[in-house]
Amino acid sequence: MNTGVISRRYAKALLAYAKEAGKDDKVYAEAQVLSQRFVDVPGLRHAIENPVLDIRTKLKLLREGAGGNGLSKELDRFFSLVLEERREKFLLFMMWSYIDLYREDKNIIIGRLTTAVPAPKLVKKLEEASSKQTKGNVVIETKVDPAILGGYIFELAGRRMDASVSNQLKRVEQQFIAKNRRIV
């Protein structure tokens, strides 16, 4: 079977189960934490997929990775099901699928903003303007990159607006190069 198909089915089941219990928001937060831990700690994924470790040890690792003692009952039961069915190698993809399905269900659109310095007022303004335009709940992830020198780069729904100083300097440079080619 395809990794995407398996992951999506399990994620749909988890979302339905969590919504029924009214814990879909909590499971969403825990899924984000766990998926980030999988990325930050590559050894966690290797340990979970290790066939030598028993289910109890893997379950303990997953509980700790998803937030520790305050883990929701729904996600805990989901981990047990995944481990019993020996689908642990798909777990990261299941978490990503759950996050996508949750965002789709709640009409959450993720944008990315890169600035040279932190700009919380710009983030708020872009979130408000983007929410009105898309008629969805826009959440902007920020990144500070001094290499852009100033301005910002904003990405939302497959579109990119590059208003960075470094990009403007590159365009000016390209114009000079093109003009010099015509002269020679």
Summary of the structure (lengths in Angstrom):
residues: 184
radius of gyration: 21.7
end to end distance: 60.7
largest distance: 73.9
contacts: 520
relative contact order: 0.11
helix: 68%
strand: 15%
